[in-house]
Amino acid sequence: MTANRPPEAPSPAPPHRSGTPRPPGTPPHRAEAPSYRVGRARAVLRVVAMVACLPYIGLKVAWMAGSRLGIPEGSALLDGGTLLRVANGVTVLMDGAVIVLALLLTRPWGRRVPAWLLVPPMWVASGLLLPIMTAFPVQLAVGLLGGGGRPVGEGNSEPFLDPWVFGVVYGGFIVQGLALGVLFALYAGERWGRLWQGRLRDLPVGPTTPALRATAVAAASAALLPGVTHLLWVSGSTAGLDAGRAADRTGDFYVMEAVNLLFVVVTAVGVLLLAFRRSGRLSLRLPLVLAWAGSAEMACWGGWLSVAGLIGAGGAADRPTTVTVLTYAVQMLAGALVVTLGAYFFAERSAASALPTTAGAAPVS
């Protein structure tokens, strides 16, 4: 009979994750998220990225407070007024965003940030830092060889900033870009790495493939205008340049135009490879990196130069010409088309990778 059955021993408490029994009286086991630890190398890169922001932020804050540190007599910056102070404040916030990104990429809470909140700022940061990281070392080398000093034309424009400012600020930008780039590559590889595994020829043809190919062709076609314009400028033509810029061309100008042309070519190659996939055993990573870097530089750097040209325009001779404005506008459009194609590509890859998973598995975020 049940009345005479001896009392049953209580069920043992579930073990900890470590495998040891849970002490009596402790609450039932709850699923815990795996801990996220940052290695020493990432912690060092985080500090390096944050410290590299300080020179630029410090100079901008000093200028907003009225300091003339690094600004020579006759510089257009002395006549900027309220508009320039607002622009300086915006750029301080932009560089401060690098600090936030460095924390996000190396802290546990950063693993929970949605992709749509992380990827666009990283794309913008890439677009603004990559041309400086690429061009400035070459400009230094050209200057050491004696090719970066005097203007090509007869212009005698006043100096914009003291030379040491460019070294300090651009050197900081290069360090920021390297540290942030490594941190993002490690973060993205751990969180979304399966989305770019494999080779181009293994990509399936889906229902949106024709639309993606049409977008790729449109983006590559749009890149023709800025590509041809930068090619003309790097070859010595002054077509489409305002009088002031045409007169003040130096070796630095030609290096920057060559870099702009390089990123146009990189963008077109990356997006066409990704869309048409006629490359044998080529890894999927390569066209994705090319499309990311090229679209970011074209869209973000083109936008930055457009705004800087409008803010810095003084007399009629220094105002951007219609050709310049149109070049940067189309450049931004081409970059936006490429990044849109990339967003749809990753959305498809994410949906496909989630199909074989068991019920309840979380999709890629």
WOPERA-V252302 format. One record per residue. N is the residue number from 1. OMEGA is omega in whole degrees, -180 to 180 (* if undefined). Layout:
n omega
N OMEGA
N OMEGA
This chain:
n omega
1 -178
2 -177
3 -178
4 -179
5 179
6 -180
7 -179
8 178
9 180
10 179
11 180
12 179
13 179
14 -179
15 172
16 175
17 -180
18 178
19 180
20 -179
21 177
22 -180
23 180
24 176
25 179
26 -178
27 179
28 -178
29 176
30 179
31 -179
32 178
33 179
34 -178
35 -180
36 -179
37 179
38 178
39 -178
40 -178
41 180
42 178
43 178
44 178
45 177
46 180
47 -180
48 180
49 -178
50 -180
51 -180
52 178
53 -170
54 -180
55 -178
56 -180
57 180
58 179
59 -179
60 179
61 178
62 179
63 178
64 179
65 177
66 -180
67 176
68 -179
69 178
70 -179
71 -178
72 175
73 179
74 -180
75 178
76 180
77 -179
78 -179
79 -175
80 179
81 -175
82 -178
83 180
84 178
85 177
86 179
87 177
88 178
89 179
90 -179
91 173
92 178
93 180
94 179
95 174
96 177
97 176
98 178
99 179
100 180
101 179
102 177
103 -178
104 -177
105 -175
106 180
107 -179
108 -179
109 179
110 178
111 -178
112 -179
113 179
114 -178
115 -177
116 179
117 -178
118 -171
119 -180
120 177
121 178
122 178
123 178
124 178
125 178
126 -177
127 -179
128 -176
129 -175
130 180
131 177
132 179
133 -178
134 -171
135 -171
136 177
137 178
138 178
139 177
140 180
141 179
142 178
143 179
144 179
145 176
146 -177
147 -175
148 -170
149 -169
150 176
151 178
152 -179
153 -177
154 -177
155 177
156 -176
157 178
158 178
159 -177
160 178
161 173
162 -176
163 -176
164 -179
165 -179
166 179
167 -179
168 -175
169 -178
170 173
171 176
172 179
173 -180
174 178
175 177
176 -177
177 -180
178 -178
179 -178
180 180
181 178
182 -180
183 -179
184 179
185 179
186 -180
187 -177
188 179
189 180
190 -174
191 -175
192 -172
193 -177
194 -177
195 178
196 173
197 175
198 -176
199 -176
200 -175
201 -179
202 -179
203 179
204 174
205 -176
206 -179
207 -179
208 -178
209 177
210 179
211 179
212 179
213 178
214 178
215 179
216 179
217 179
218 180
219 179
220 178
221 178
222 -180
223 -179
224 -177
225 177
226 179
227 179
228 -179
229 179
230 177
231 177
232 -178
233 -180
234 179
235 175
236 -180
237 176
238 -179
239 178
240 179
241 173
242 -173
243 -179
244 -179
245 179
246 -178
247 -174
248 179
249 176
250 175
251 178
252 178
253 -177
254 176
255 -178
256 178
257 176
258 178
259 177
260 179
261 180
262 -178
263 174
264 179
265 180
266 180
267 -178
268 180
269 -178
270 -175
271 179
272 175
273 -178
274 -176
275 -172
276 165
277 180
278 -173
279 175
280 -174
281 -178
282 180
283 180
284 -177
285 -173
286 180
287 177
288 177
289 179
290 -179
291 179
292 -176
293 -177
294 -179
295 180
296 -180
297 -177
298 -176
299 -172
300 179
301 175
302 177
303 -180
304 180
305 178
306 -180
307 -179
308 179
309 180
310 -180
311 -176
312 -178
313 178
314 179
315 -177
316 -178
317 -177
318 -180
319 180
320 179
321 178
322 179
323 179
324 180
325 -179
326 179
327 -179
328 178
329 179
330 177
331 178
332 180
333 180
334 178
335 179
336 178
337 -179
338 -179
339 174
340 176
341 179
342 179
343 177
344 179
345 -179
346 176
347 177
348 -180
349 179
350 179
351 -180
352 -179
353 -179
354 -176
355 -176
356 -176
357 180
358 -179
359 178
360 179
361 -176
362 176
363 179
364 -179
365 *
